Amino acid sequence: MITAVHAMIMADDPEASRAFLRDVVQLPSLDTGGGWLIFKSGPSEIGVHPTTGGEHFDVSLVCDDLDATIADLASRGAEFGPVEEATWGRRTTIVVPGSRPIMLYQPAYDPPATSL
């Protein structure tokens, strides 16, 4: 039986990315040894999107109030791209030090991860 989804952020500077998720995003974590942090991310869901030959896996962060989340994270030093409207919700990108930006979005639908 599958009990969870384990998502990975690939980073050129994993220590900087881990520090960002721990200190700025403030995700709870467990040190599995040698500073290798595994973060609790709460409920999860999986979507399948078409690809045009690029990336085949992606990580996004979901929130229930994009403006409030941006303000909260920005107060701890997070940097963001522009906010964009989409049919499925509002989105931005959040800069992850040592890695590539990841999407942060407020869905316009009831996410199955939090509604089932």
C-alpha positions as CSV (number, residue, x, y, z in Angstrom):
1,M,0.0,0.0,0.0
2,I,1.3,3.5,-0.9
3,T,1.3,5.7,2.2
4,A,2.9,8.9,1.0
5,V,4.6,10.8,-1.9
6,H,8.3,11.6,-1.5
7,A,9.1,14.6,-3.7
8,M,12.7,15.7,-4.4
9,I,14.2,19.1,-5.2
10,M,17.4,18.6,-7.1
11,A,19.9,21.3,-6.0
12,D,23.5,22.3,-7.0
13,D,23.8,23.6,-3.4
14,P,21.7,21.3,-1.3
15,E,22.7,22.8,2.0
16,A,21.4,26.3,0.9
17,S,18.2,24.7,-0.4
18,R,17.7,22.8,2.9
19,A,18.4,25.9,5.0
20,F,15.8,27.8,2.9
21,L,13.1,25.2,3.4
22,R,14.0,24.9,7.1
23,D,14.4,28.6,8.0
24,V,12.3,30.6,5.5
25,V,9.5,28.2,4.5
26,Q,9.7,26.7,8.0
27,L,8.8,23.1,7.1
28,P,9.3,20.7,9.9
29,S,12.1,18.2,9.2
30,L,14.0,15.2,10.4
31,D,17.8,14.8,10.1
32,T,18.3,11.4,8.8
33,G,22.1,11.7,9.4
34,G,24.9,14.0,8.4
35,G,22.5,17.0,7.9
36,W,20.4,15.2,5.3
37,L,17.0,16.8,6.1
38,I,13.7,15.2,5.1
39,F,10.9,17.7,5.2
40,K,7.3,17.2,6.2
41,S,5.2,18.7,3.5
42,G,1.7,17.9,4.6
43,P,-1.0,16.4,2.2
44,S,0.1,15.7,-1.3
45,E,-1.4,15.1,-4.7
46,I,-0.2,14.0,-8.1
47,G,-1.1,15.6,-11.4
48,V,-0.1,14.3,-14.8
49,H,0.7,17.0,-17.4
50,P,1.9,16.7,-21.0
51,T,5.6,17.2,-21.7
52,T,7.4,18.6,-24.8
53,G,10.6,16.8,-24.2
54,G,11.7,18.8,-21.1
55,E,11.4,17.9,-17.5
56,H,9.4,14.8,-16.6
57,F,8.9,15.6,-12.8
58,D,8.2,18.8,-11.0
59,V,7.4,20.0,-7.5
60,S,4.9,22.8,-6.6
61,L,3.9,24.2,-3.2
62,V,0.2,24.7,-2.6
63,C,-1.3,27.4,-0.3
64,D,-4.8,28.6,0.6
65,D,-4.0,32.3,0.4
66,L,-1.3,33.3,-2.1
67,D,-1.0,36.9,-1.1
68,A,-0.7,36.1,2.7
69,T,1.8,33.3,2.0
70,I,3.9,35.6,-0.2
71,A,3.9,38.3,2.5
72,D,4.8,35.8,5.3
73,L,7.6,34.2,3.3
74,A,8.9,37.5,2.0
75,S,9.2,38.8,5.6
76,R,11.8,36.0,6.1
77,G,13.7,36.8,2.9
78,A,11.9,34.8,0.2
79,E,11.9,36.2,-3.3
80,F,9.2,35.7,-5.9
81,G,8.4,36.0,-9.5
82,P,5.3,37.8,-10.7
83,V,1.8,36.6,-9.7
84,E,-0.1,35.1,-12.7
85,E,-3.7,34.2,-13.1
86,A,-4.6,30.8,-14.6
87,T,-7.9,29.0,-15.0
88,W,-6.9,26.6,-12.3
89,G,-5.6,29.2,-9.8
90,R,-3.1,31.9,-9.0
91,R,0.6,31.2,-9.2
92,T,4.0,32.6,-8.7
93,T,7.5,31.2,-8.5
94,I,9.6,31.1,-5.3
95,V,13.4,31.3,-5.6
96,V,15.0,28.4,-3.9
97,P,18.7,29.1,-3.1
98,G,21.0,26.5,-4.6
99,S,18.2,25.2,-6.9
100,R,15.8,26.3,-9.5
101,P,12.6,28.3,-8.7
102,I,9.5,26.2,-7.9
103,M,5.9,27.1,-8.3
104,L,3.8,28.3,-5.4
105,Y,0.0,28.4,-6.1
106,Q,-3.4,28.9,-4.7
107,P,-5.7,26.5,-6.5
108,A,-9.1,27.7,-7.8
109,Y,-10.4,24.1,-7.2
110,D,-10.7,22.1,-4.0
111,P,-7.4,20.2,-4.0
112,P,-7.9,16.5,-3.4
113,A,-5.0,16.5,-1.0
114,T,-6.9,18.7,1.4
115,S,-10.5,18.0,0.6
116,L,-10.9,14.2,0.6
